[in-house]
Structures are given as C-alpha cells and as structure tokens.
Amino acid sequence: MNFQSRITRAPIPYDLDRAAELPERLQSLAPEMREVLQGTLGCSPYLKGLTEKEDEWLEGALARAPEDAFAAILADMRALELDQLSSGLRQAKRRAALLIGLADVAGVWPLEDVTRALTDLADTAVDCAFRRLVAAEIKRGKLPGAQPEDAETAGGMVALSMGKQGAHELNYSSDIDLICLFDQDRFEPDDYHDARASFIRVTRKMTSLLSDQTGEGYVFRTDLRLRPDAAVTPVCMAMEAAERYYESLGRTWERAAHIKARPGAGDIQAGWDYLERLRPFVWRKHLDFAAIQDAHDMRMAIRDHKGLHGKLVLEGHDMKLGMGGIREIEFFTQTRQLIAGGRDPDLRVRGTVEGLARLAEKDWVPQAVAEQLTADYRAHREVEHRLQMVADAQTHRLPKSDENMDRIARFMGFGDTAVFRAELTERLRRVDELTEGFFAPGQPSGKPDMPTLSETSAQVVERWHTYPALRSQRAVEIFARLKPEILTRLQKAAKPDEALAAFDGFLEGLPAGVQIFSLFQANPQLIDLIVNIAATAPELARYLSRNAGVLDAVIGGDFFADWPGVEALTEDLTGQLSVLGDYEKELDAARRWNKEWHFRIGVHFLRGLISADEASGQYADLAQAVLAAVWPCVAANFTTKHGTPPGKGAVVMGMGSLGAGRLTGRSDLDLIVIYDADGVEESDGRRPLASRAYYARLTQALVTALSAPMAEGKLYEVDMRLRPSGNQGPVATSFAAFQSYQRDEAWVWEHLALTRARAVAGAADLAQEIEDFRRQLLVEKGDKNKIVDGIVDMRARLAEAKPSKGDWDAKQGAGGGQDIELIASAAALMVASPATRVVTQLRDGAAGSGWIGAEDAEALSAAYELFRKVEIAAKLLTAKPFDPEAMDEGARAFFLSATGAERVRDLHDQMRAALADSAARINALLGGAAP
C-alpha cells in the first residue's frame, strides 16, 4: 500500500496561510496527502524547508510504500563512494527525515517504526563511513596485513551503538553515542600499534564526516564519550583493553548503558562476541538491588546538573530529564532489568517498551503499571518528536511562550491548547508517581525509634560495626536505615535475646553487606523471613550468611508455590545448563540452583507449609533432578576428550534413601554406576579408552562434579560403597558382571540393598533392562531362611559399627529407623516386591510373605514414620547430636510442630516406647535374636 492510502490522521495547521504554500508539483496530490502536508508544514518550518528542497523526490516517494521508499534511501547510501559520502549522506539524511516525519505525523508508522527507521539511518551512515574509510587505509597500506575484502568487516573494527541508538529508539535530533573498538586478535603483536593508529584515524574521520556542519547541514552529531575512561583513552580501543577496564573499574551506570548496547556498524560478529564476553559485567548472577540506589543517585545528579528540581511547570519543562519525563521511565525499566536480568535472560532486551512488557510478564512490574508507563512513554516520545521537528533543534524542552505552546498543541492534533496542557500535566505527574516510589520509597518522617534492648542484646549490637558486612560506608548507611526495623522485629520473638543472638550469627557470617542490605531495603518482607529463620533455626541462618544469594529465589515470585515435581525440576535445570557452553560454569550454575531449591524446602518445612515426609520427598526429588541434569554435562565434557560412550551407555542408580525417594537435608547420595559396552572394546575419541577404563573414569568425573568444592560450594557428598565388592570393586560395573555377581557372589545384605535401588540418570533403555533384572533377581533370591540369617548377621555388625548416639537418635540402634529398614527390605525380598518405599515394602510383606503379620507391619510403619519426623526435623536444625532441651524456644516450637507433639517430654517418652516396641517385634521376627 502506498503512503497516502495508509494515512490515519493529520495535524492541525498552526499557520494556515503558510501551510497553503506547497511546492507546485505537490499541489496535485490527493486531498488527504495535501491535508497532512499543510498541517505539517504549517507547524514545522524545518520540514517545510526540506519539502521545498526535495519536492521532486518527495512526489515519487509518496507514490510508493514508505518502507520501499526508505529502503531505497539506505541502498543509495551503501552505494556511495568515499568522495561522495559527505554530500550523499547529508542528502540521504534530508530525505529520510522528511519521509519519516511525514509517516510519523500522518499515523502511517507507529512510534517503534519511526525510531527504528531513524536508527537504521544512523547505523547505515556509520557503517558506510567505516567501510569506505577502512578501505582507504588498506589501499594506503596503513592497516597491517589487511586485504581489500577486509573492508567489508571494517578490518575488525566495530561501533557499538549505545543508548537510544542501541535500542532502536533514536529521535529526530538525537546524538549518536558510539563506543568504537577493534579486535586486536586479528593482528600480530608487532602490528598492534600500527593497527590501533589506523583505527583511531578512521574513527576521527568518521566523526568529522558525520558531525561537521557544512552548507548541506550535518548527518549525525557523534558522541564517543561513553567509552571506558574517555578522558584518557583513545577514541578507538582494543576490545581486550575495554574488557579489562570493565572487569576492574566498571560502574553501575556503565552496566546500565550496556543494556542497550549492540554492534551497529563494522564487524558485527566481532561486536556480538565482545558483548558476550562482557555479559557477566552487565548481568550479575544474583539479584542486584544495590542498582536502585545507584540509579537514584544518577537521577539526582542529572537533576542537580540541569537545575531540574522544583515544582512541575510546563513552560520550559524538560520532557526527557525533568519530573515525570522520558528518562524516568527508561531508568525505571533499566534498573529493574539490572536487578533481575542476571538470573533471567528473558529480561535482557534493549527497547524500553519491550523491557516493560517482559518485566510485567515475569511479575517484576504489575501489568497495569507496565501498560500505563508504555502508553505514557509513547505519548512523551511523540511530544519530544514534535518539539524537534519544529526547527530541527536538539531540544526536549517545552516552549516558554503561549504562541509556541499553541504550535506544539496543533502539531499534536489538539485544537484546544488547554486540553493539551491538562493531559500533558496529568501524564507527567502520573509517571513521576509511578517511578519515584520505586527509586525513593517513602520513609517515616524523623529518625526511627530504636527499641529498648536488654543489656545482653545491647552488648551484641555494640559489636556489629566490627563485622565484615559493615566495613564500607555505603553498607553502614543502608544498614542504619534497616537497623531499627530489624531490632523491633527481633524484640517480638518469644525470647528476644536468643533471637538476636541467632541473627547476630547471620550478620557476623556475611562477607559483605551492600547487596544483601539493599535486598532487605527493597523487600522488607525478607526481614521477617530472616528473623523467623534466625529465631527458629540458627544454623540455617548461618548457612544463609554464607549463601545469601539463595534469597534471590524468594523474590522470584513463585518461592511459595506448590512443589513442581522431579520432571519439571529436571527440565528447568537442564534448560539453564544447556545455554552456558562451559563445563565449569555448568557445575557452578547447578550448585547455585540446588542451593536455592534446597533452601526453599527448608523454609517451607520451617514454616509448616509442608510435612516432614513431604520435605523428605522433595529433598530426594531435588537430588534426582540434579543427577539427571548434571550427568549429561559430565558425559558431554568427557566425550570431548575420549569419544562417545561405548555400547549402550551407563545408568546412575540411586540406592538407600535416595532409591527410596526419601532424604534429609544433610543426606549423602548412595550411588552405583552400571554400564553396558555391548561388545565395544574402546571409545572412539581423540584419546580413546578401553570401555572398562572409560566408564570408570566417567564415574569418577561424576563424583568429582558432585562433590568437588567450587566457587559455589559442593552439590552432594557421594558414597559408592554399595557397588559390587564395595570399595574393592571397580567404581563402575558392567551390566554382565553385575548380573553375574548378584546371582553367584553377592551377600544377602547386597540383595537387600537392591530392594531400594532405582535408576536416577543415564540411558533410559539400559535403565529398563536393569530394572527388569532387579525384579527377576528379587524373585530368585527370596529364600526366607537365608534372608533371616543375613539380617541377624547384619544387625550385629551395625550394632557394633554404628551404635545409638543418644536418647534422640531415631535412626541407629535396636528398633530404630535403620533396623526397620532392614525388616522392610527383607519383607520386600521375600515377596519380590518392586516397591522401594519402606512403608510400602512392609505392607507388601505382610500381604504375602507369611513372615511378618499385618499388626507388626503397621506398628513398625507407624514407628518408622515417627522416627523419620524426628530425624528430618533435627537435621534441619543442627548437624550435631540432637538435644531439644538445648535448643532455643523457637527451635523447640518448630520441632514439636513438625513431629506433632505438644511437649518435648511427651515426645521423648513416645519415641522411647516406640523404639522398645519395634526392637521387641523385630527380635521376635528373627527368632529372638537381639543385635
């Protein structure tokens, strides 16, 4: 569709007489087009002058689709030779400005199309200049080692489009902010200085070519001051030097500037590669609420510099930097992107409108707020454009005179200036209200009252200033605002001194304070969570101080949602690891992810949102998801050196509590690895290994991936002693050897162990074969007498090696959880039950073994469930031998709630009675044999 067939609106001419003076060749246009031109030219002397200069070209352009006419302008620019650039680019700028302006005011193009076209014009102008100037350097032999064809990628030079240009949001009179860089790796070390000198010349000539005011005007004012340390660095820098600067000295405003950065001209691919290397600087791996204060400080500094404080007055108001202006919406959007974009790549977009939409989609901004700010942003930008169209002025200020305010109102389509003023005032105030509360939330007037503290608590608080988290002045300032609120909430605990002492352990363990205190300041609800954790589970609070990044998950929006299940967890972690492309990053990312989910389970359990059994199941789901997602990463990394796994691959089997799907918060993982080389003798990699050695080393790599200390800690400790022949056997067992061993050599206890075995990672087809064999073996090895003899022997060994640790040890000792697990495994083996859960095994055994009766099965099941509640709750509270009498009141209250008891003494008596009853029942089942 051509231009005039798509017109949706026309401005109201401010000066009807001047508006009627169209060039003669344009008088024959359709009435709709004449109306747009008359209104536009009656409001904009600048566009009127362009029309008079380009009337012949305009007549032809208006007969085409505006997209086609604009594409032709860009094509003409790319065809210019070096000696044609100065004049040719200025002519292209005139024509593009006229075409874009008319498409804008006539409603043919929406805001995003208008700003994109202005940006494409700037990108093309810079790229044309780069290519031609670099070609000239190559022709003169000034760019070492470069050939003529290298001019197509500007010899390895790139201009990063920053700010509005980077986001495709240029206005009509925008400067273009560029950072010019070159890829030093394209040159030999001895040629570095010559190459740098050549690129500096190109940058200076490009700037002059675009910015100099000639008789034909200018193309774009070009600003190179966003580069690192612009006062002392050359106008074009090596990428490596820029990276070093940002890694060591980069500031928050430079991170914010790079949100919108993209390669706009020159070697585009080299530019993208550079930005990918810079990603960790821009996008922090943890939520970065300290960025709020940094952004607020920048806003205030700009207002101070421009003298923009004070009441809102429309006359002379700055639509970009003033109260409720464009920059407020941009800062609001960018700062929220900086906060969360490190964790969520979907937020790493350049455009303001798109950024608001993504933030709303991810619940970082209410949908209604995002929609309102988007509408206000578009309206603000339209006012900005009309201001600049009037006289091609680099201005964002509203007119000071009534006459010129009337002109802008007519240009915006308002017949009544009073209506225009009222709507604009309302919009500016609304933007200010929506954004100011984010950057500077209301604070209570005056200094907050400090609560009265006991002498003990006062002494604790007195030493806080010596802690590492309060070393910096900025941390001290933020914490000073939080301190009264924290102390007030701690004083509401049942035992304030105990709660404060626990919080003190959290604070003392923090290595730094600015980020975590900023997080608390922006999310006051976290203070309640920390106080609750400190008062209930001091050890979890100390864990938090070492791993404060896990609090990011609490802010994510779904922290208190229902448990997603092992499949969804596996998919989530697999997706996060799949995009990293670096093995060490994958393992660290898995550790961060695991810590967040592990913390989530603990908090849900602590707050009574889930039962002990649900927490135990979730800990097991989490471990399985980690194994299922990390195993492919381990295998892929191993494959790069030694080739693909020979034969059918390998399976990771979960044993013991993992196999049963029930872990505590401190459980090791009992694993065995079974492989099937299927007759293949060695791998096919560049460093091939015999199949047995291949799988042994692959298994060792898995153990290292899980248990090696890294920057983000460990995933899990691993125990592989349940493999055939224990520590004397190979770490990975072939399926054939596994079958032979289990049928001909294994002890009864090893068959018992298989009753709680299941595949948790690896080759699905082989996993099914192993499960089929496991079930068949259970059928073959169900001899009751042998099983009972084996249990008697095993109980005696366990009693000697792992005696009970005290009155509250619910796992070890006669009648404890481990004793009941043995009986459950025996019952399952006798009836060949495929179940791996203890309670299910007991009930299956009662139904068909003829060994254990229903009454015994139910009694042991009830005792086991009680013991598990005690164990799981105790493990959350401490790693030491458990004694509820030594716990703070908050911890005891949680412990009683988790176990369903009213008093510690009642629970103790109930547990001792259950232990004695279980021991008696088990002894009777084993013919009176005590351990």
Disulfide bonds with the S-S distance in Angstrom:
none
